[in-house]
Amino acid sequence: MPLAQQPWGRPPSATILPYQYETGEQSHRFGANTPADGTLSQNRGYFVRFFVTSPYEVRNAVVANGITIAGNIDFGIYTTSGTRLISTGLTAHAGASNAQVVAMSYLLDAGEYYMAFGTDSSTARFWRWTQGTQVGRLGGLYTAASVIPLPASVTFAIPQVNDLPIFGITTMATL
């Protein structure tokens, strides 16, 4: 007897991070055993590919902050061609050693996208994985220099940095 509905795969996770199903269960973290608190490149955008198999209502973006708070952060979602769908705009970096949640409201259709994150500060600290740039290339990580605040369109570049901040998007109204 045929199924009543077509199987569309696993439903999307409530929160999408760089290391899970929607991002292809990528292996960015294999360059280091545990994440570490550190700085990121100032004004560099970090772009991580992800997939959703059904409509996905983004309600918030989240990043794991480190011990030093400084400057501003920006989150976004882009198409595979580099067109920005939504951005939070520059938001004050806040909440040392805590998850910072920033409102982001957008309904994604099933498909492939890139979530983006960056900071305008050279001293702000975030929890991040460190891995070889080759691992990032294989996993769908791209970067772009001088793109904070996040621009309307971006040309993805092969990563030239070894750090990937722990950030994501979520359907949850509160964390």
Beta strands, then each sheet from edge to edge (+ up, - down):
strand 1: 15-16
strand 2: 36-39
strand 3: 45-52
strand 4: 56-64
strand 5: 72-78
strand 6: 84-87
strand 7: 91-92
strand 8: 99-108
strand 9: 111-119
strand 10: 125-130
strand 11: 141-144
strand 12: 163-165
strand 13: 167-170
sheet 1: 1+ 13- 4+ 8-
sheet 2: 2+ 10- 12+
sheet 3: 6+ 5- 9+ 3- 11+
sheet 4: 6+ 5- 7+
end
